[in-house]
Amino acid sequence: MRDLIAFLRVGGSRKMWFGLIAAAIPLAVVGGFLADTKFNAVGRSPVLVYMKSWPADRTEADVLADQRIAEAARAANNARVRAGQAEARKRLNAAHIDAPWWNK
């Protein structure tokens, strides 16, 4: 403790003020993190994940049939999205507007 007092006396009040500022910055950051965890400042809501449940005696044929159904639904969704993109391109071309660089 005597070393700290001697150090502060040699440099005057400037060292004390810079030391206080240097200590206050990390304390403010840590205090901000602690306040965020305590007061839930962001207002997070729980994330619910629903999983499909299957019977334990499900056969391989049932699995393959479900996969075919899911693949058909995925392909239909992809086709619908591509049709919407093609329609948007037609409208952009009709208005003589270049498509955005990510959608060419």
KEKE-3310 file (N, C-alpha, C; in steps of 0.2 Angstrom, whole numbers, plus 5000, padded with zeros to 4 digits):
npx = (5004:5010:5019:5010:5005:5016:5019:5008:5010:5022:5018:5008:4991:4987:4991:4983:4970:4970:4972:4961:4951:4956:4953:4940:4934:4935:4928:4915:4912:4911:4902:4891:4889:4885:4873:4865:4863:4857:4845:4839:4839:4837:4826:4823:4814:4808:4814:4805:4805:4798:4797:4794:4786:4789:4783:4790:4791:4793:4795:4808:4802:4792:4800:4807:4796:4791:4802:4802:4790:4793:4804:4797:4789:4798:4804:4793:4791:4803:4801:4791:4797:4806:4798:4792:4804:4807:4796:4798:4810:4805:4797:4806:4814:4804:4803:4815:4825:4840:4843:4847:4864:4865:4855:4856)
npy = (4994:5006:5008:5011:5023:5031:5031:5037:5050:5055:5057:5066:5072:5068:5055:5048:5051:5046:5033:5030:5031:5021:5010:5011:5008:4994:4989:4995:4988:4974:4976:4979:4967:4959:4966:4964:4950:4949:4957:4954:4962:4962:4955:4941:4928:4911:4898:4887:4871:4859:4842:4829:4814:4797:4780:4766:4754:4757:4754:4751:4753:4763:4773:4777:4780:4791:4800:4801:4808:4820:4825:4827:4838:4847:4849:4854:4866:4872:4874:4883:4894:4897:4900:4912:4920:4920:4927:4939:4943:4945:4956:4966:4966:4971:4984:4989:4988:4983:4967:4964:4961:4949:4941:4937)
npz = (5000:5004:4993:4983:4987:4987:4974:4968:4974:4967:4954:4954:4953:4941:4938:4947:4942:4929:4932:4939:4929:4920:4928:4929:4917:4913:4924:4922:4910:4914:4924:4916:4909:4920:4925:4914:4914:4926:4926:4914:4902:4888:4886:4883:4875:4878:4868:4858:4853:4842:4840:4829:4834:4833:4832:4841:4835:4821:4804:4791:4779:4782:4786:4774:4766:4773:4771:4757:4756:4763:4754:4742:4747:4750:4737:4730:4737:4734:4720:4720:4726:4716:4705:4710:4711:4697:4692:4699:4693:4680:4682:4686:4674:4665:4670:4667:4677:4684:4691:4709:4714:4721:4716:4703)
capx = (5000:5014:5021:5005:5004:5022:5019:5004:5013:5027:5016:5003:4984:4986:4991:4977:4964:4971:4972:4953:4948:4958:4950:4932:4932:4933:4923:4909:4910:4909:4895:4886:4887:4881:4867:4862:4861:4852:4839:4836:4838:4836:4819:4823:4809:4811:4813:4801:4807:4794:4800:4789:4787:4787:4782:4796:4791:4793:4799:4812:4798:4789:4805:4808:4790:4791:4808:4799:4785:4797:4807:4792:4787:4804:4804:4787:4793:4809:4798:4787:4801:4810:4793:4792:4810:4806:4791:4801:4814:4801:4794:4812:4816:4799:4804:4822:4829:4844:4842:4852:4869:4864:4849:4856)
capy = (5000:5012:5009:5014:5030:5034:5031:5043:5057:5057:5059:5071:5070:5066:5048:5046:5052:5041:5026:5029:5030:5014:5005:5011:5005:4987:4988:4996:4982:4968:4978:4979:4960:4957:4969:4960:4943:4949:4961:4952:4968:4961:4952:4935:4923:4904:4895:4881:4866:4854:4837:4824:4808:4791:4774:4763:4749:4759:4750:4754:4756:4769:4779:4778:4783:4798:4803:4803:4814:4826:4827:4830:4844:4852:4851:4859:4873:4875:4876:4889:4900:4898:4903:4918:4923:4921:4932:4946:4945:4948:4963:4970:4967:4976:4991:4991:4988:4977:4963:4965:4957:4942:4938:4936)
capz = (5000:5004:4986:4979:4989:4985:4966:4966:4976:4963:4948:4956:4953:4934:4938:4950:4938:4924:4935:4940:4922:4918:4932:4928:4910:4914:4929:4918:4905:4919:4927:4911:4909:4926:4925:4908:4916:4932:4924:4908:4899:4881:4885:4879:4877:4877:4861:4858:4847:4842:4836:4827:4837:4829:4836:4842:4830:4814:4799:4787:4773:4784:4786:4767:4764:4776:4767:4750:4757:4764:4748:4738:4749:4749:4730:4729:4740:4730:4714:4722:4727:4710:4701:4713:4709:4690:4691:4701:4687:4674:4683:4686:4667:4662:4673:4666:4683:4685:4698:4714:4712:4724:4714:4696)
cpx = (5004:5017:5016:5004:5010:5022:5014:5006:5018:5024:5010:4996:4983:4986:4985:4971:4964:4970:4964:4950:4950:4955:4942:4930:4930:4928:4916:4907:4908:4902:4889:4884:4883:4874:4862:4859:4856:4845:4836:4834:4836:4828:4819:4817:4811:4809:4810:4803:4802:4797:4794:4791:4785:4787:4789:4797:4791:4797:4803:4808:4794:4794:4806:4802:4790:4797:4805:4794:4788:4801:4803:4790:4792:4805:4799:4788:4798:4806:4794:4791:4804:4805:4792:4798:4809:4801:4794:4806:4811:4799:4800:4814:4811:4800:4811:4826:4833:4843:4848:4858:4868:4859:4849:4857)
cpy = (5006:5013:5013:5022:5034:5035:5037:5050:5059:5060:5064:5068:5067:5058:5045:5046:5046:5034:5025:5027:5023:5009:5005:5008:4998:4985:4990:4990:4976:4970:4977:4972:4957:4959:4965:4953:4944:4952:4959:4958:4967:4958:4946:4931:4916:4902:4888:4877:4860:4848:4832:4817:4802:4785:4770:4757:4751:4756:4754:4757:4762:4775:4781:4782:4791:4802:4805:4809:4820:4829:4830:4837:4849:4854:4855:4866:4876:4878:4882:4895:4902:4902:4910:4923:4925:4927:4939:4948:4948:4955:4968:4972:4972:4983:4993:4992:4982:4974:4964:4959:4950:4938:4937:4929)
cpz = (5000:4997:4982:4980:4987:4977:4964:4968:4971:4956:4949:4954:4946:4934:4942:4946:4932:4926:4937:4934:4920:4922:4931:4922:4911:4919:4926:4914:4909:4922:4922:4910:4914:4927:4919:4911:4922:4930:4918:4903:4891:4881:4881:4880:4875:4870:4861:4852:4847:4837:4835:4831:4833:4834:4836:4837:4823:4810:4795:4781:4776:4784:4779:4764:4766:4772:4760:4751:4758:4758:4743:4740:4749:4741:4728:4731:4736:4723:4715:4722:4720:4705:4704:4711:4701:4689:4693:4696:4681:4675:4683:4678:4664:4664:4671:4672:4683:4692:4702:4712:4715:4721:4706:4694)
residu = (MET:ARG:ASP:LEU:ILE:ALA:PHE:LEU:ARG:VAL:GLY:GLY:SER:ARG:LYS:MET:TRP:PHE:GLY:LEU:ILE:ALA:ALA:ALA:ILE:PRO:LEU:ALA:VAL:VAL:GLY:GLY:PHE:LEU:ALA:ASP:THR:LYS:PHE:ASN:ALA:VAL:GLY:ARG:SER:PRO:VAL:LEU:VAL:TYR:MET:LYS:SER:TRP:PRO:ALA:ASP:ARG:THR:GLU:ALA:ASP:VAL:LEU:ALA:ASP:GLN:ARG:ILE:ALA:GLU:ALA:ALA:ARG:ALA:ALA:ASN:ASN:ALA:ARG:VAL:ARG:ALA:GLY:GLN:ALA:GLU:ALA:ARG:LYS:ARG:LEU:ASN:ALA:ALA:HIS:ILE:ASP:ALA:PRO:TRP:TRP:ASN:LYS)
# end
